[in-house]
Amino acid sequence: MPGLRIFCDASSMRRRGACVTGKHIVAIKVRSDYVRHPSAWRKHVDDRRRGTLLGLAVGDALGAAVEFSLPGMFEPVTGFRAGGPHGLGPGEWTDDTSMALALAASIAEVGWDLDDQAQRYVRWWRHGHYSVNGRCFDIGLTVRDALSRFEITGDARSSASKSESTSGNGSIMRLAPVPIRFGHLFPDHVSDLAVLAAESSLPTHASPQCLSACRYLALVLAALMHGVDREEVLDPDWEPQQRQQSAQSLHPAIEEVAAGSFRHRSPPVIAGSGYVVRSLEAALWPFTTLAISGKRFSKRSTWATTPTRRARSAVN
């Protein structure tokens, strides 16, 4: 079965967005018209794959101008704007998208190789590869320390600290290429998908919280790309998630999120943070809260009232 190819670099991202094609389709409950017309299903799945990577970059660029800003201290984000701590232009992305592009390019060009992934992160850091402006203008302390160790040891599996104090959100921010490429493992081989997701975190973020967050989020993204309803995916009793946790339990803090902590909390308890647990919770809160309340998911209502995803600390 042909593999999913992801062609991503800074120039193509600016020119036409991420180009994603593939053939992997698995048997899950789908709309009846998809069963009658499987080509329509393939088109929708591929569209969601493209949208996953492009959406990552769009969200990153939308929030870049208000990075590190507190909720309520900036005008509602309703479109691209210039400024922010790095003086970026409208629509320009940050380190999150740069590292996602590096990960995507590694998977597309060499397959699954953590050392190659780390080498590309180093090239982004040292030489500005995959950057929107050809330079690395922001790098978290956790990422920088891990890549510094990788330059010495050459071993991406042991370069990152396992300390809980290094549980930044960097590895979930760049995660999307993993479920995009390996989404065919859903729903029959979710444990294998989870292993790859956790491994993708190892070059820079090796704490139990980060590894668990990647395992959880990869499964969520893979299911959504295959058209599974979000309420089903985020249900604490969702069978694929339960099966994955039976194979390897989540860290208690991530397990709390998977159990729906974001459904029972609101800002300021829900808050954007560099800490991976709070960051994941803050991302899921508007995604499900507006759907449950029946409110329209509009740019103005969401971005004006929820903590920006870029309001994070240097820990990432």
C-alpha angles and dihedrals in degrees: 000000000000115000124238111260121207118195109192134157135140096261096049090045090057093043104047111343126252114333112218128171131165150145105219111125125162132193112265134139106287139166115288093241089059089055091052092044110030092175088065089054092051090050093051093047092049090047090054091049091053090044092052094061096035090047090053091056094043093051091046092051093045091055098040094089093055099039113147091010119133120240111272093020096097139046115270111277107239099151145355116307137176127243133047128138092308099044094237125173124244111292096012117136133221139223093296093065092039091057091044089054090049090051092047093049091050093052092046097046106036107010121232110352120141093194091055090049090053092046090056091049088053091051089052090049098043102032108018097248112168090013120132091233103027098260139080103245097168134028128164121238093242093053094045093050092048094048090047089056091046090055088058101040103027089215113118093185092066103028098094127073118249093208117125088228088070095057096127125156098244098107095051090047091060097034101101098092090063098062089035091060100032100035089116086077088071126126104000100043105031092144090061090050090050092052092054092046092052092046090054088062096052100084092064111003118040103157117122091245093055094046091050093046091054092048092051098043095045091058092047092051094045091052094047091050088055091053101256111156114260094232089056093046093050095044108118088224096050105143100225091051091048090050092050092049090050088058093047124358121232124241107271092247092053091041087058090055091047088052089060106265088154091061093062101042136069136187131320087034086046101062137162109249143162087238107101095225096052091041092054091046092049091051094051096044099074091034092065105019096065091046092053094046092047092236119148112258097236130166093236099049094044104040094040096054107031128069112267114254088229095058093104140131131246091262093090 
